[in-house]
């Protein structure tokens, strides 16, 4: 009996340690500057007429976020790109753009260089959701206005591609990947919670991710997520290169995130995402009768807070 009561006492002493609760959240400082450095690769495979077309895309950027004001529920931040690079490889063609190597004949790289240190504004809730992105369209328009020598039609095409890659929707997707992850209530180690989000790229999709607090150290929270992605079936076909296209994709994602305990800011993100399905091209003059193109996306993203 004595040993039994000793065991109960031992369990009672340990229970509070096991049940210790934590509340990962953003705690940014007014005037503070926070950084993100992101590199992502996507291997895209399309099947057309029995042939596989492969596209490899590599994109990287560095961004600075300055907290200009804090309210009870949100941070107002001034954001600017510090560098951008993108490489597209398909068949025998390679397109390489980099804000650090702009030159007169290299128009895309020159446009990227002109975007550097041009501020725009966001509102980031303390739960990590991007509630508004302002002036990014104005910034891109101003940059393109600085290249009057570009043919008008080509300029509109370039601008559309830049907005798709660096506009409000794309920016929101990238940032929320590492910030829209926090639980609503305090959690203990190994507890789980679910976050539902919507992404815009490569197509509008609903994402449900089950996160788990896997470790707590002196400086960091280590969080793991398992997600599922399903294309929005109600999304209208988008016009891509003049063709009405609708994505039908499903997929999974694995994400490991290290969050600074003091600030809640991203320290490191490693994401692996696989999506598969098809693109439906509606009947149109360029593709009479329409067509369905099977495809897969295999994406890896790495993010750090290194400036």
Secondary structure, DSSP 8 states (H G I E B T S, - for coil): -HHHHHHHHHHHHHHHHHT-EE-------TT-EEEEEEEEEEEEEEEETTEEEEEEEEEEEEEEEEEEEE-SSEEEEEEEEEEEEEEEEETTEEEEEETTS-BTTBHHHHHHHHHTT--EEEEEETTS-EEEEESHHHHHHHHHHT-TTS-HHHHHHHHHHHHHHHSHHHHHHHHHHHHTT--SS-EETT-EEEEEEEE-SSS-EEEEEEEEEEEE-SSEEEEEEEEEEEE-TT---EEETTEEEEEEEEEEEEEEEEEETTT--EEEEEEEEEEEEEEEE-SBTTBTT-EEEEEEEEEEEEEE---
